[in-house]
Amino acid sequence: MKSSVAENLVALLKANGLTCATAESCTGGGVGAAITAVPGSSAVFAGGVISYSNDVKERVLGVRAETLAAVGAVSSETAAQMAEGARRLLKTDLAVSLTGIAGPDGGSAEKPVGLVWFGLATAAGTRTEKAIFAGDRAQVRAAAVTHALGMLMVAAE
């Protein structure tokens, strides 16, 4: 399913003259990999930042240290700042971000395994979404990639 969604996304971005970028944590580049698997994606995909560590989230994407200290890496605020940082850094029309807990460890009552926060930065502003995916680490990551591609599709329409 990811490849067909990514193919449709690339076609839509091309048709509308838009570019996109990614900022990924828990998916480790999976969204960028899905997009770049599509021939011709270089016309619309600028690149991505794999910001697995908080240090990279801060230094590269511009996530505020205060945000990480107050609400943590897996939060709406961090997802928003990651997306905004990727859009600014890579100079694109759209940027999607993902930060979450893929498991099998690292979850808590407040932030269970499977929790992923998404950010979407556009010229019109930034919004976030939260999802909790069931399954093992690979299933959570795959579901998060598909969800992020879907967010880009909606924004590109």
Backbone as JSON, one array per atom type, in Angstrom:
{
  "sequence": "MKSSVAENLVALLKANGLTCATAESCTGGGVGAAITAVPGSSAVFAGGVISYSNDVKERVLGVRAETLAAVGAVSSETAAQMAEGARRLLKTDLAVSLTGIAGPDGGSAEKPVGLVWFGLATAAGTRTEKAIFAGDRAQVRAAAVTHALGMLMVAAE",
  "N": [[0.82, -1.2, 0.0], [1.99, 1.21, 0.73], [3.65, 1.95, -1.44], [1.84, 2.56, -3.54], [0.46, 4.71, -2.42], [2.58, 6.49, -2.11], [3.3, 6.77, -4.82], [1.0, 8.02, -5.81], [1.12, 10.34, -4.29], [3.51, 11.57, -5.21], [2.77, 12.05, -7.87], [0.64, 13.83, -7.48], [1.9, 15.97, -6.13], [3.63, 16.78, -8.21], [1.73, 17.53, -10.17], [0.58, 19.72, -8.95], [2.68, 21.42, -8.59], [4.26, 21.39, -6.26], [6.57, 20.99, -3.49], [8.13, 18.74, -1.12], [9.27, 17.72, 2.18], [10.8, 15.76, 4.82], [10.83, 15.08, 8.36], [11.99, 12.83, 10.43], [11.69, 10.63, 13.2], [10.94, 8.14, 14.87], [10.45, 6.52, 12.64], [12.74, 6.42, 11.2], [13.52, 7.3, 8.6], [11.78, 6.09, 6.89], [9.55, 7.28, 5.59], [10.73, 9.03, 3.76], [12.11, 7.09, 2.3], [9.99, 5.66, 1.14], [8.91, 7.62, -0.52], [11.08, 8.24, -2.22], [11.36, 5.86, -3.54], [9.78, 6.02, -5.67], [9.95, 6.52, -9.1], [11.19, 9.53, -10.48], [10.69, 11.11, -8.31], [12.5, 12.95, -7.43], [11.89, 15.4, -8.44], [10.07, 16.51, -6.73], [10.65, 15.93, -4.08], [12.63, 17.16, -1.61], [14.29, 16.27, 0.46], [15.2, 14.79, 3.64], [15.34, 14.79, 7.25], [16.68, 12.67, 9.56], [15.98, 12.6, 12.67], [16.72, 11.17, 15.15], [17.82, 11.42, 17.68], [17.42, 13.64, 20.51], [19.22, 15.71, 20.48], [19.79, 16.14, 17.76], [17.26, 16.85, 16.94], [17.08, 19.32, 18.2], [19.53, 20.81, 17.4], [19.6, 20.61, 14.55], [16.95, 20.73, 13.5], [15.8, 22.73, 15.01], [14.13, 22.41, 17.21], [12.95, 23.51, 20.27], [14.84, 23.51, 23.27], [13.5, 23.91, 25.63], [10.98, 22.96, 25.02], [11.43, 20.21, 24.66], [12.27, 19.61, 27.25], [9.99, 20.23, 28.74], [7.7, 18.86, 27.61], [8.63, 16.67, 26.24], [10.07, 14.51, 23.67], [8.18, 13.06, 22.28], [5.55, 14.45, 21.41], [2.93, 16.81, 20.67], [3.87, 19.43, 20.38], [6.64, 19.1, 19.87], [6.51, 17.62, 17.48], [5.34, 19.54, 15.8], [7.33, 21.56, 15.77], [9.43, 20.14, 14.63], [8.46, 19.62, 12.02], [8.16, 22.24, 11.07], [10.83, 23.05, 11.21], [12.03, 21.33, 9.31], [10.73, 22.16, 6.98], [11.59, 24.79, 6.79], [14.43, 24.48, 6.74], [14.86, 22.88, 4.45], [13.55, 24.25, 2.56], [10.88, 23.89, 1.4], [7.5, 23.44, 0.14], [5.8, 21.87, 1.67], [6.09, 19.99, 4.7], [6.45, 17.04, 6.55], [6.38, 15.54, 9.77], [7.42, 13.02, 12.14], [7.23, 11.6, 15.33], [7.65, 9.28, 17.81], [6.8, 6.32, 19.77], [7.89, 3.4, 19.0], [8.35, 0.95, 20.13], [9.75, -2.24, 21.23], [9.92, -1.38, 23.84], [9.91, 1.46, 26.13], [7.5, 2.75, 26.42], [4.84, 4.33, 28.36], [2.24, 4.94, 30.83], [1.13, 7.38, 30.12], [2.25, 7.81, 27.64], [1.95, 5.49, 25.57], [3.4, 2.49, 24.04], [3.37, 2.55, 20.56], [2.29, 5.02, 20.22], [2.29, 7.84, 18.18], [3.18, 11.05, 17.19], [2.4, 13.4, 14.72], [3.48, 15.99, 12.56], [2.59, 18.64, 10.38], [3.73, 20.96, 8.26], [2.94, 23.82, 6.44], [2.55, 26.53, 4.05], [0.33, 27.77, 5.01], [0.34, 27.3, 7.69], [0.88, 25.26, 10.66], [-0.04, 22.02, 11.66], [-0.93, 19.36, 13.92], [-1.2, 15.82, 14.49], [-2.3, 12.98, 16.31], [-1.74, 9.53, 16.76], [-2.38, 6.18, 17.75], [-0.94, 3.23, 17.22], [-1.47, -0.25, 16.75], [0.33, -3.32, 17.29], [3.57, -4.83, 16.54], [6.95, -3.5, 16.63], [7.77, -3.14, 13.9], [5.28, -3.07, 12.62], [4.08, -0.81, 13.78], [5.81, 1.19, 12.89], [5.49, 0.94, 10.08], [2.76, 1.57, 9.81], [2.83, 4.2, 10.69], [4.38, 5.42, 8.7], [2.67, 5.16, 6.46], [0.52, 6.71, 7.36], [1.71, 9.25, 7.52], [2.35, 9.71, 4.83], [-0.22, 9.89, 3.85], [-1.08, 12.24, 5.13], [0.52, 14.12, 3.81], [-0.55, 13.8, 1.24], [-3.18, 14.83, 1.52], [-2.56, 17.48, 2.13], [-1.36, 18.26, -0.23], [-3.37, 18.36, -2.05]],
  "CA": [[0.0, 0.0, 0.0], [2.85, 2.4, 0.81], [4.16, 2.38, -2.74], [0.79, 3.2, -4.31], [0.22, 6.01, -1.8], [3.72, 7.33, -2.46], [3.18, 7.07, -6.24], [-0.07, 9.02, -5.93], [1.62, 11.57, -3.69], [4.47, 12.18, -6.13], [2.0, 12.55, -9.02], [-0.13, 14.98, -7.02], [2.84, 17.06, -5.91], [4.06, 17.25, -9.53], [0.6, 18.19, -10.82], [0.29, 20.99, -8.27], [3.89, 22.22, -8.5], [4.65, 21.49, -4.85], [7.7, 20.19, -3.0], [7.97, 18.29, 0.26], [10.42, 17.24, 2.95], [10.42, 14.99, 6.0], [11.62, 15.07, 9.59], [11.56, 11.55, 11.0], [12.36, 10.06, 14.34], [10.67, 6.72, 15.07], [10.41, 5.77, 11.38], [14.12, 6.29, 10.73], [13.68, 7.54, 7.17], [10.82, 5.28, 6.14], [8.71, 8.11, 4.72], [11.6, 9.42, 2.66], [12.39, 5.9, 1.49], [8.79, 5.36, 0.36], [8.78, 8.64, -1.58], [12.17, 8.14, -3.19], [11.21, 4.62, -4.3], [8.99, 6.37, -6.85], [10.75, 7.17, -10.15], [10.84, 10.92, -10.71], [10.38, 11.8, -7.06], [13.46, 14.03, -7.18], [11.27, 16.65, -8.86], [9.18, 17.05, -5.69], [11.14, 15.62, -2.73], [13.92, 17.83, -1.37], [15.1, 15.47, 1.36], [14.66, 14.6, 4.98], [16.24, 14.74, 8.4], [16.37, 11.61, 10.52], [16.36, 13.21, 13.95], [16.43, 10.15, 16.15], [18.19, 11.93, 19.01], [16.94, 14.98, 20.87], [20.26, 16.65, 20.09], [19.59, 16.47, 16.34], [16.0, 17.61, 16.88], [17.42, 20.7, 18.6], [20.57, 21.48, 16.6], [19.34, 20.64, 13.12], [15.58, 21.14, 13.18], [15.4, 23.9, 15.77], [13.19, 22.15, 18.3], [13.42, 24.24, 21.45], [15.23, 22.7, 24.43], [12.42, 24.08, 26.62], [9.89, 22.06, 24.61], [11.84, 18.84, 24.98], [12.3, 19.47, 28.72], [8.64, 20.36, 29.32], [6.72, 17.88, 27.14], [9.31, 15.51, 25.7], [10.23, 14.35, 22.23], [6.94, 12.51, 21.71], [4.52, 15.43, 21.78], [2.41, 17.67, 19.61], [4.76, 20.59, 20.23], [7.87, 18.67, 19.2], [6.18, 17.28, 16.1], [5.14, 20.8, 15.07], [8.62, 22.23, 15.58], [10.2, 19.32, 13.69], [7.94, 19.87, 10.68], [8.52, 23.62, 10.72], [12.27, 23.07, 10.99], [12.33, 20.67, 8.03], [10.24, 23.02, 5.89], [12.5, 25.96, 6.73], [15.77, 24.03, 6.39], [14.9, 22.32, 3.11], [12.88, 25.22, 1.67], [9.83, 23.2, 0.65], [6.12, 23.88, 0.36], [5.22, 21.01, 2.7], [6.99, 19.1, 5.44], [5.78, 16.19, 7.52], [7.28, 15.01, 10.8], [6.92, 11.92, 12.96], [7.99, 11.31, 16.54], [6.8, 8.36, 18.54], [7.34, 5.2, 20.52], [7.61, 2.22, 18.18], [8.43, -0.23, 20.97], [8.79, -2.79, 22.19], [10.07, -0.74, 25.14], [9.89, 2.91, 26.12], [6.17, 3.3, 26.65], [4.38, 4.61, 29.73], [0.79, 5.09, 30.86], [0.79, 8.61, 29.39], [2.74, 7.68, 26.26], [2.1, 4.05, 25.35], [4.02, 1.99, 22.81], [2.46, 2.72, 19.44], [1.92, 6.44, 20.11], [3.07, 8.64, 17.24], [2.72, 12.4, 16.89], [2.74, 13.84, 13.37], [3.36, 17.42, 12.29], [2.52, 19.0, 8.97], [3.98, 22.39, 8.09], [2.64, 24.36, 5.11], [2.55, 27.99, 4.04], [-0.85, 28.21, 5.76], [0.54, 27.05, 9.11], [1.29, 23.93, 11.09], [-1.01, 21.27, 12.47], [-0.43, 18.07, 14.39], [-2.15, 14.72, 14.69], [-1.81, 11.89, 17.17], [-2.31, 8.21, 16.5], [-1.82, 5.05, 18.51], [-0.99, 2.07, 16.33], [-1.29, -1.56, 17.38], [1.27, -4.22, 16.63], [4.96, -4.82, 16.96], [7.73, -2.34, 16.19], [7.7, -2.99, 12.44], [3.92, -2.69, 12.25], [3.88, 0.58, 14.2], [6.58, 2.04, 11.97], [4.84, 0.89, 8.76], [1.5, 2.32, 9.9], [3.18, 5.62, 10.81], [4.81, 5.87, 7.37], [1.46, 5.28, 5.65], [-0.25, 7.85, 7.87], [2.42, 10.48, 7.14], [2.14, 9.88, 3.38], [-1.6, 10.35, 3.71], [-1.14, 13.65, 5.52], [1.09, 14.89, 2.7], [-1.52, 13.75, 0.14], [-4.26, 15.79, 1.81], [-1.99, 18.84, 2.05], [-0.98, 18.54, -1.61], [-4.58, 18.49, -2.88]],
  "C": [[0.87, 1.26, 0.0], [3.28, 2.89, -0.56], [3.08, 3.07, -3.55], [0.46, 4.57, -3.73], [1.35, 6.96, -2.17], [3.68, 7.72, -3.94], [2.13, 8.16, -6.47], [0.38, 10.37, -5.38], [2.56, 12.29, -4.65], [3.73, 12.78, -7.33], [1.24, 13.82, -8.64], [0.76, 16.19, -6.78], [3.3, 17.66, -7.25], [2.96, 18.06, -10.2], [0.34, 19.58, -10.23], [1.53, 21.86, -8.06], [4.39, 22.43, -7.09], [5.85, 20.61, -4.55], [7.45, 19.8, -1.55], [9.29, 17.82, 0.86], [9.89, 16.47, 4.15], [11.36, 15.27, 7.16], [11.14, 13.84, 10.36], [12.38, 11.16, 12.2], [12.1, 8.56, 14.37], [10.66, 5.89, 13.79], [11.77, 5.71, 10.7], [14.33, 6.48, 9.23], [12.71, 6.78, 6.3], [9.94, 6.07, 5.19], [9.52, 8.55, 3.51], [11.91, 8.26, 1.74], [11.2, 5.56, 0.61], [8.64, 6.35, -0.8], [9.85, 8.45, -2.65], [12.19, 6.8, -3.94], [10.44, 4.87, -5.59], [9.88, 7.06, -7.89], [10.26, 8.61, -10.37], [10.55, 11.73, -9.47], [11.34, 12.95, -6.77], [12.91, 15.39, -7.6], [10.46, 17.3, -7.74], [9.69, 16.83, -4.26], [12.53, 16.2, -2.53], [14.84, 16.99, -0.51], [14.45, 15.36, 2.71], [15.76, 14.6, 6.02], [15.77, 13.6, 9.29], [16.9, 12.12, 11.86], [15.99, 12.26, 15.08], [16.76, 10.64, 17.56], [17.62, 13.32, 19.24], [17.95, 16.04, 20.44], [20.08, 17.09, 18.64], [18.27, 17.24, 16.17], [16.27, 19.08, 17.19], [18.35, 21.38, 17.61], [20.23, 21.63, 15.13], [17.95, 21.21, 12.79], [15.09, 22.35, 13.96], [14.32, 23.67, 16.81], [13.77, 22.79, 19.56], [13.72, 23.28, 22.61], [14.13, 22.75, 25.49], [11.25, 23.15, 26.3], [10.22, 20.63, 25.0], [11.83, 18.61, 26.49], [10.89, 19.43, 29.3], [7.7, 19.22, 28.91], [7.33, 16.65, 26.48], [9.33, 15.46, 24.19], [8.95, 13.86, 21.56], [5.79, 13.38, 22.18], [4.08, 16.21, 20.56], [3.38, 18.81, 19.32], [6.05, 20.22, 19.5], [7.61, 18.33, 17.74], [6.01, 18.54, 15.25], [6.47, 21.47, 14.77], [9.52, 21.45, 14.63], [9.76, 19.6, 12.25], [8.32, 21.27, 10.2], [10.02, 23.74, 10.41], [12.65, 22.45, 9.66], [11.89, 21.54, 6.86], [11.17, 24.21, 5.69], [13.87, 25.55, 6.2], [15.86, 23.6, 4.92], [14.13, 23.15, 2.09], [11.83, 24.57, 0.77], [8.46, 23.8, 0.97], [5.49, 23.15, 1.54], [6.32, 20.25, 3.43], [6.17, 18.32, 6.46], [6.81, 15.7, 8.52], [6.59, 13.89, 11.56], [7.83, 11.76, 14.16], [7.11, 10.42, 17.41], [7.57, 7.27, 19.26], [6.95, 3.92, 19.78], [7.68, 0.92, 18.98], [9.61, -1.11, 20.62], [8.86, -2.14, 23.57], [9.86, 0.77, 25.0], [8.54, 3.54, 26.37], [5.89, 3.55, 28.13], [2.86, 4.72, 29.68], [0.35, 6.3, 30.03], [1.17, 8.52, 27.91], [3.01, 6.2, 25.98], [2.89, 3.7, 24.09], [2.97, 2.07, 21.71], [2.01, 4.15, 19.23], [2.86, 7.15, 19.14], [2.39, 10.0, 17.07], [3.26, 12.78, 15.52], [2.61, 15.36, 13.31], [3.31, 17.63, 10.8], [2.65, 20.51, 8.87], [3.74, 22.77, 6.63], [2.72, 25.88, 5.18], [1.4, 28.54, 4.88], [-0.7, 28.01, 7.27], [0.9, 25.61, 9.39], [0.18, 23.29, 11.92], [-0.38, 19.94, 12.88], [-1.58, 17.08, 14.51], [-1.47, 13.67, 15.56], [-2.49, 10.6, 16.75], [-1.64, 7.21, 17.42], [-2.04, 3.81, 17.66], [-0.74, 0.79, 17.11], [-0.23, -2.35, 16.62], [2.67, -4.11, 17.18], [5.67, -3.6, 16.37], [7.61, -2.09, 14.68], [6.32, -2.54, 11.99], [3.61, -1.25, 12.62], [4.59, 1.52, 13.23], [5.93, 2.08, 10.58], [3.55, 1.7, 8.76], [1.78, 3.83, 9.98], [3.61, 6.19, 9.47], [3.59, 6.11, 6.48], [0.64, 6.49, 6.06], [0.4, 9.17, 7.43], [2.26, 10.76, 5.65], [0.74, 10.4, 3.11], [-1.78, 11.81, 4.08], [-0.58, 14.54, 4.42], [0.13, 14.92, 1.51], [-2.62, 14.8, 0.34], [-3.75, 17.22, 1.65], [-1.68, 19.23, 0.61], [-2.19, 18.75, -2.52], [-5.02, 19.94, -3.05]]
}
